[in-house]
Structure formats: structure tokens, C-alpha cells
Amino acid sequence: SAKAMRKNVLKPNWNFKDLGIGGLDDEFATIFRRAFASRLFPADVIEQLGLHHVKGILLYGPPGTGKTLIARQIGKLLESREPKVVNGPEVLNKYVGASEEAIRALFKDAEEDYKANGENADLHLIIFDEIDAICKARGSVRDSTGVQDTIVNQLLSKIDGVNSLNNILVIGMTNRKDLLDEALLRPGRLEVHVEISLPNKKGRKQIFEIHTRKMKESGRLDPEIDFDELAELTKNFSGAEIEGLVRAAVSHALYSHIDASKMGSGAIDASAADDIIVTMNEFRM
Ligand code: ATP
């Protein structure tokens, strides 16, 4: 059954670097303990303990720190259906009434799956990016026509409805937890809150290693690169910014093999492609 398979996949000692996520081991462990563990046990044990599966998780913190990566990885580890990802501002920008309908539609597949298959239904993951756009504190929006409040109410009632279904997990993401309607964050709703902050030095080193792994394996990474030094030099960088830096270094390596005086394919000496090695020298200060 799907449940038994999930059990095999969920080992608490995952290698996070293999999952492509750097520097977030503790955060992932928290999510595991609070939001996954109960899904490993048979439904009757959980019922005897009077426990409900966590229905919702809030990941909050600065942009580009890996919130989306984690949310998708959770889906993979729990063997959910392909996650439905919605962008808060997009839902909000629909015409009156359509936003509520969009939210209703998000939950529909999961509800039907549960109706048909009960406890054997698949897990359905619903990811709200920039959830603050649709879930601002009710009454807080100036000149409000009440439209926003209706959307918040619709979302809350959908999440509350999950009570009777075991197959839905909602993950909300935001850079502005302070703007969110308190009601959304209560137990039974998005009750597990995990801060995803900027990576520390060890995390930055891991992120560098993750994003250079392929070039390293194919011998296209300068073996002299000192990732400890690079991690030291990139204080306050987010994971996305480190990935950007690596991409810039790759462009640099490619560009140095182009004869800019020629246009088109003539600009590249095919035999030179073997020499393309990525260094990070240009970023050393
Ligand atoms: P936002 O709040 O802007 O939506 P986010 O926190 O969801 O940002 P992601 O979309 O997960 O950020 O990160 C963007 C990209 O940056 C990722 O696809 C990944 O390539 C890289 N990245 C960010 N954080 C990490 C990390 N901790 N480990 C490895 N790669 C990372």
C-alpha cells in the first residue's frame, strides 16, 4: 500500500546534501518530527493516541533560502501526488469570486480521492507561495471591500475541512510572517512554523558543493577551489545568490573560450571545449 511504501522511504537519517538542500538539516529535522512522524504509523495507532496528522506547515524567512526546495522535497519523501503550487498574488488578482473558486478547486482532487479511497488515498500537497498576499490579517487591508476577508475565510474553512480527511498537507511560504492572519497559524491549521534563515558558513559551503557537484564529477571543476574560503567570503548570501555566483563562474569559464571577434559557431574552437574548467578565481577578493 501507499502507506507501507512511505514507511520505507522515510528514514530520518537522510543525507540532506543528496537531496540538494544545503545547511537546513535542523530545520528539516523539525519538520520531520512535527509533520512527518505521525504519518509513519498505522492509522489505528494514531487514532488510539488521539493524534491528528499535522495539516499545515508554514515556512518563513528571507527570499531565496530554499523554502520552495524543502516544500517540494517533502512531497517527494511523502510520495505525494505532484504538488499543486499556487502563487498568492496570482490567486488574489483574479476577479471577484474567482479567487474563492480557485481555492476550492485546489482541494477538490484530494477530496474526491479520499471519498473514493479512504485511508488508501494518496497524499495531496498544496503549496502556497507568498501566502501573505492572500492571508493578510482580516480587516487590515485599507479601503477593503471585504473581498480579501472572504478569501481568507474560504482558505480557513477548506483547511478546517481537512479534519475529516487524512490525505492533505498544506505548506505556506512567506517572507512576511508578521502580516499573516493569526487564525491561519493556529493549531489545526498551519500549526508547524519553521524559520528558514540565511545559511551559516557550513551551510554556504554545502550549497556551493551542491551546485558544483556535476562539474566536479565530470572533472570540470578546478580542484584548487577552496570552498571554506568561498563560504567565508559570502556572508549574508542566500542559497539562491550562491547558486547565481556559481552560474556566473560557469559563464565566465565559457566566455573565456569564445573568440569574440568571430560571430556564430565560428567563434568556438571545438577542441577548446575540453579545456572548459570552472574556477572561482574571479570572485576572490
Ligand atoms: P522565495 O521566498 O523567493 O520564494 P525560496 O526560499 O522559496 O525563495 P527557493 O526558490 O527554494 O527559495 O530557492 C531558489 C533556488 O536557490 C533554489 O532552486 C536552489 O537552486 C537555490 N537554493 C536556495 N536555497 C538553497 C539551499 N539551502 N540549498 C541548495 N540550494 C538552494
Boltz pocket constraint, residues with backbone or C-beta under 6 A from the ligand:
constraints:
  - pocket:
      binder: B
      contacts: [[A, 20], [A, 21], [A, 22], [A, 23], [A, 24], [A, 61], [A, 62], [A, 63], [A, 64], [A, 65], [A, 66], [A, 67], [A, 68], [A, 69], [A, 70], [A, 129], [A, 173], [A, 174], [A, 175], [A, 199], [A, 207], [A, 210], [A, 238], [A, 239], [A, 240], [A, 241], [A, 243]]
      max_distance: 6.0
